Amino acid sequence: MDITSTNFYTRRDEILKLLKENISNGKVIVGVAVGSGAAAKYAEEGGADFILILNAGIFRSAGVPSIASYMPFKSSNEMVMSIGETEIIPRIKKIPVIFGVCATDPLLNYDYFFNRIKKIGFTGVINYPTACLIDGQYRQYLEETGLGFENEVKFMKMANKAGLVTIAYVHDTRDAEAMAKANVDVLCINFGFTLGGKNGIKGGFTLEQAAEKAQQIFLAASRIKPDIIKLVYGGPITYPNDFQYIVETTEAQGYIGGSAIERIPVESSISETTSKFKSIYMLQKENIYLKQELAKKQGFDKIIGNSKAMQEVYDLIMKVAETDVNILITGETGTGKELVARAIHLHSSRRNGPFITVNCAALPLTLLESELFGYEKGAFTGAAQRKLGRFELAQNGTLFLDEIGEMELAIQAKLLRAIQEKEFERVGGVKTIHSDVRIISATNRDLQKAIEEKNFREDLYYRLNVVEIRVPPLRERKEDIPALVSYFVKSISDKFKFNIERISPDALQVLLEYNWPGNVRELKNVLEHAAVLSNKKIIEFEDLPSYLQKYSNTKIHNIIEIVEQKNDKSKTQDTKNKEFYRELLEKNHWNITKAAKELNISRKTLYKKLKQFGFK
């Protein structure tokens, strides 16, 4: 589509088509709220998809904080219209310009207003200043007088009929549902004024809290209008990396930037910052195939081992990944069951969906139920607002139930229904929610025995265990230990900024002989311990935890006793004293190699025994 044609700014359907095509092609949508022609020009050069003119941007251009936009300085609509007509629209060549309209202005004549802004060259509207950022008694008063958010919803309905692109700022699920019912084209969650900067708001909520809130709001709007375009704005989203986190953890498809982009009053900086926000998904599109293949590879990269036992695990992962059946992963604690679950997810058709984990052993019955299924506001003491459960957050993805064998019977029945019927209700709620998730479970318990003891439901077991994957303990695949050690040494060195290159042969020998009841997790902890204590490039025997050193000494002592008894039963008692070894060395002219050969043991083993008796 040629968006540079002269009648572009009046073609609402074509603009929306282009935005949705960009989204389907993996691009991010970026709008920039400006207050000057120069800012608009450089935002367009940076790759912005549209420009918004808000009175907040006009205040920022004058060096005044954005929050001043809520003050009754002058007519917001006339101020925006004047700046747009004289400074911004004449400078914009290829992208739409959106009018930030004060829809609660009691003097606003809809028909006259729509005709006027379209004639000037505006393509769409967004509700700003918006009552959605006002809380408490003041907002209640605005609603009662007809100057609140309901009036903004009414305005959006009229703007749709007038053929304008409609972008709606919302702040919570109630606002989002109202705007979705009004059939707005684009929904933008406004987290409030952008945090930080010399003139910015301080404190506020975290990115993680913003992501959780965004997902709730997007889900609420999508149920009403599935094709609504979903954007975010403000709050803790200050830098492109902040926005990338929101995109990766929610259904956000784009970003509207104001203070975060105009915060540095240098025109080239505006262009550069816009490009950075835009490049997040432009780069993803350019490398989409590579990233998909890398995601698959990473699923196996963290599962280290080339033993026959692990090759069988890899083969089984590849066979079941695309089938979408429920999987039960069994194995001892520390064997890497969650890594296997992630590998299955990354190789499945759900790889682009979320991978959500729940540790069933870490939560009591009441908390586990609300964690799985979520709860409604007021469902119990402390439930101040609605919370989405893990089933809801895992929609179209994979839900990993770790330590499923620890789940109490009461919650097992509810889990069974959610799996069988693919639906559930939040705690304290009556609305049935459809669920489309794949279940992967893991346990270190014998579930068959738990069924016999009436501690686990047999019907749930067969729902979870369509295919079982057993992860072997480390003692059954000791040939993988050198590769695991190499991997962990490198990752630990990178993590702690150490300069460790390798592990000594003596230390590695101990690791190979030990049986690892804590499996791979214990091995990793041992190497971290050794790395912290070592001041050298090589992890030595002395750097290992004391229990491994004692294990090694005991084992070596037992081996030498057996060898000594085998070679000279008459001298069994003598081999336990220093004199025996002195005589042995003198006999072999203090040649350690010859002495070890006489005892039929390794040179290293003899050396350690000699060291034990004080020989240097």
Rosetta blueprint (number, residue, H / E / L):
1 M L
2 D L
3 I L
4 T L
5 S L
6 T L
7 N L
8 F H
9 Y H
10 T H
11 R L
12 R H
13 D H
14 E H
15 I H
16 L H
17 K H
18 L H
19 L H
20 K H
21 E H
22 N H
23 I H
24 S H
25 N L
26 G L
27 K L
28 V L
29 I E
30 V E
31 G E
32 V E
33 A E
34 V E
35 G L
36 S L
37 G H
38 A H
39 A H
40 A H
41 K H
42 Y H
43 A H
44 E H
45 E H
46 G L
47 G L
48 A L
49 D L
50 F E
51 I E
52 L E
53 I E
54 L L
55 N H
56 A H
57 G H
58 I H
59 F H
60 R H
61 S H
62 A L
63 G L
64 V L
65 P L
66 S H
67 I H
68 A H
69 S H
70 Y H
71 M L
72 P L
73 F L
74 K L
75 S L
76 S H
77 N H
78 E H
79 M H
80 V H
81 M H
82 S H
83 I H
84 G H
85 E H
86 T H
87 E H
88 I H
89 I H
90 P H
91 R H
92 I L
93 K L
94 K L
95 I L
96 P L
97 V E
98 I E
99 F E
100 G E
101 V E
102 C L
103 A L
104 T L
105 D L
106 P L
107 L L
108 L L
109 N L
110 Y H
111 D H
112 Y H
113 F H
114 F H
115 N H
116 R H
117 I H
118 K H
119 K H
120 I H
121 G L
122 F L
123 T L
124 G E
125 V E
126 I E
127 N E
128 Y L
129 P L
130 T L
131 A H
132 C H
133 L H
134 I L
135 D L
136 G L
137 Q H
138 Y H
139 R H
140 Q H
141 Y H
142 L H
143 E H
144 E H
145 T L
146 G L
147 L L
148 G L
149 F H
150 E H
151 N H
152 E H
153 V H
154 K H
155 F H
156 M H
157 K H
158 M H
159 A H
160 N H
161 K H
162 A L
163 G L
164 L L
165 V E
166 T E
167 I E
168 A E
169 Y E
170 V E
171 H L
172 D L
173 T H
174 R H
175 D H
176 A H
177 E H
178 A H
179 M H
180 A H
181 K H
182 A L
183 N L
184 V L
185 D L
186 V E
187 L E
188 C E
189 I E
190 N E
191 F L
192 G L
193 F L
194 T L
195 L E
196 G L
197 G L
198 K L
199 N L
200 G L
201 I E
202 K L
203 G L
204 G L
205 F L
206 T L
207 L H
208 E H
209 Q H
210 A H
211 A H
212 E H
213 K H
214 A H
215 Q H
216 Q H
217 I H
218 F H
219 L H
220 A H
221 A H
222 S H
223 R H
224 I H
225 K L
226 P L
227 D L
228 I L
229 I E
230 K E
231 L E
232 V E
233 Y E
234 G L
235 G L
236 P L
237 I L
238 T L
239 Y L
240 P H
241 N H
242 D H
243 F H
244 Q H
245 Y H
246 I H
247 V H
248 E H
249 T H
250 T L
251 E L
252 A L
253 Q L
254 G E
255 Y E
256 I E
257 G E
258 G L
259 S H
260 A H
261 I H
262 E H
263 R L
264 I L
265 P L
266 V L
267 E H
268 S H
269 S H
270 I H
271 S H
272 E H
273 T H
274 T H
275 S H
276 K H
277 F H
278 K H
279 S H
280 I H
281 Y H
282 M H
283 L H
284 Q H
285 K H
286 E H
287 N L
288 I H
289 Y H
290 L H
291 K H
292 Q H
293 E H
294 L H
295 A H
296 K H
297 K H
298 Q H
299 G H
300 F H
301 D H
302 K L
303 I L
304 I L
305 G L
306 N L
307 S L
308 K H
309 A H
310 M H
311 Q H
312 E H
313 V H
314 Y H
315 D H
316 L H
317 I H
318 M H
319 K H
320 V H
321 A H
322 E L
323 T L
324 D L
325 V L
326 N L
327 I E
328 L E
329 I E
330 T E
331 G L
332 E L
333 T L
334 G L
335 T L
336 G L
337 K H
338 E H
339 L H
340 V H
341 A H
342 R H
343 A H
344 I H
345 H H
346 L H
347 H L
348 S L
349 S L
350 R L
351 R L
352 N L
353 G L
354 P L
355 F E
356 I E
357 T E
358 V E
359 N E
360 C L
361 A L
362 A L
363 L L
364 P L
365 L H
366 T H
367 L H
368 L H
369 E H
370 S H
371 E H
372 L H
373 F H
374 G L
375 Y E
376 E L
377 K L
378 G L
379 A L
380 F L
381 T L
382 G L
383 A L
384 A L
385 Q L
386 R L
387 K E
388 L L
389 G L
390 R H
391 F H
392 E H
393 L H
394 A L
395 Q L
396 N L
397 G L
398 T E
399 L E
400 F E
401 L E
402 D E
403 E L
404 I H
405 G H
406 E H
407 M L
408 E L
409 L H
410 A H
411 I H
412 Q H
413 A H
414 K H
415 L H
416 L H
417 R H
418 A H
419 I H
420 Q H
421 E H
422 K L
423 E E
424 F E
425 E E
426 R L
427 V E
428 G L
429 G L
430 V L
431 K L
432 T E
433 I E
434 H E
435 S L
436 D L
437 V L
438 R E
439 I E
440 I E
441 S E
442 A E
443 T E
444 N L
445 R L
446 D L
447 L H
448 Q H
449 K H
450 A H
451 I H
452 E H
453 E L
454 K L
455 N L
456 F L
457 R L
458 E H
459 D H
460 L H
461 Y H
462 Y H
463 R H
464 L H
465 N L
466 V L
467 V E
468 E E
469 I E
470 R E
471 V L
472 P L
473 P L
474 L H
475 R H
476 E H
477 R L
478 K H
479 E H
480 D H
481 I H
482 P H
483 A H
484 L H
485 V H
486 S H
487 Y H
488 F H
489 V H
490 K H
491 S H
492 I H
493 S H
494 D H
495 K H
496 F H
497 K L
498 F L
499 N L
500 I L
501 E L
502 R E
503 I E
504 S L
505 P H
506 D H
507 A H
508 L H
509 Q H
510 V H
511 L H
512 L H
513 E H
514 Y L
515 N L
516 W L
517 P L
518 G L
519 N H
520 V H
521 R H
522 E H
523 L H
524 K H
525 N H
526 V H
527 L H
528 E H
529 H H
530 A H
531 A H
532 V H
533 L H
534 S L
535 N L
536 K L
537 K L
538 I E
539 I E
540 E L
541 F H
542 E H
543 D H
544 L L
545 P L
546 S H
547 Y H
548 L H
549 Q H
550 K H
551 Y H
552 S H
553 N H
554 T H
555 K H
556 I H
557 H H
558 N H
559 I H
560 I H
561 E H
562 I H
563 V H
564 E H
565 Q H
566 K H
567 N H
568 D L
569 K H
570 S H
571 K H
572 T L
573 Q L
574 D H
575 T H
576 K H
577 N L
578 K H
579 E H
580 F H
581 Y H
582 R H
583 E H
584 L H
585 L H
586 E H
587 K H
588 N L
589 H L
590 W L
591 N L
592 I H
593 T H
594 K H
595 A H
596 A H
597 K H
598 E H
599 L H
600 N L
601 I L
602 S L
603 R H
604 K H
605 T H
606 L H
607 Y H
608 K H
609 K H
610 L H
611 K H
612 Q H
613 F L
614 G L
615 F L
616 K L
